[in-house]
Amino acid sequence: EGMDSSRDHYQRVLERNPDTCWVVEEEGEILAAALGLSDRRRGFVHSVVVRKDYRNRGLGAQVVRKTIESLRECGTDRIRLFVRKRNSGVLKFYEKLGFAVEEGCHYLYDTSGTPV
């Protein structure tokens, strides 16, 4: 649910960034995805989606970790993603993955492994 409405957009991002995007599929259905973008110095987690009926099973964490790993392999200095502060459940999810709040609504991740 919620994934089909932007399927074409996600497909384009995946095709342009095959080394930094991760998808979990089952029988041709996308269950979870994290899309990473990099300009070699900076990385950005563009989007993380998990199908509603597959949430709370660790799939989101799995694809985010793989995306972070692949962005590091690209040599990024920092990895960012944007989250609304009022979305407290998602904030906790990203904090568990090593992200920290920076100036308002976005998170910053230091690829040395130390949250900032």
Rosetta blueprint (number, residue, H / E / L):
1 E L
2 G L
3 M L
4 D H
5 S H
6 S H
7 R H
8 D H
9 H H
10 Y H
11 Q H
12 R H
13 V H
14 L H
15 E H
16 R H
17 N L
18 P L
19 D L
20 T L
21 C E
22 W E
23 V E
24 V E
25 E E
26 E E
27 E L
28 G L
29 E E
30 I E
31 L E
32 A E
33 A E
34 A E
35 L E
36 G E
37 L E
38 S E
39 D L
40 R L
41 R L
42 R E
43 G E
44 F E
45 V E
46 H E
47 S E
48 V E
49 V E
50 V E
51 R L
52 K H
53 D H
54 Y H
55 R L
56 N L
57 R L
58 G L
59 L H
60 G H
61 A H
62 Q H
63 V H
64 V H
65 R H
66 K H
67 T H
68 I H
69 E H
70 S H
71 L H
72 R H
73 E H
74 C L
75 G L
76 T L
77 D L
78 R E
79 I E
80 R E
81 L E
82 F E
83 V L
84 R L
85 K L
86 R L
87 N L
88 S H
89 G H
90 V H
91 L H
92 K H
93 F H
94 Y H
95 E H
96 K H
97 L L
98 G L
99 F L
100 A E
101 V E
102 E E
103 E L
104 G L
105 C L
106 H E
107 Y E
108 L E
109 Y E
110 D E
111 T L
112 S L
113 G L
114 T L
115 P L
116 V L
